[in-house]
């Protein structure tokens, strides 16, 4: 649960554990309520696709107050 006045924080990690490159990887996270969707990361300005070679990770720390 998230309560009013508390900061929501989360660490997101996408890891390519395969033996092949993953192409055009993007990371997007939204906080959703009954009536509202709030983008936390991955909005159109920073939604740049990238390739992840085997063993590489894509990391993001997100916060919302």
ABEGO torsion letter per residue (X at the ends): XBBBGBBBBBBBBBBBABABBBBGBBBBBBBBBAABBBBABGBAAABBBBBBBBGBBBBBBBBBX
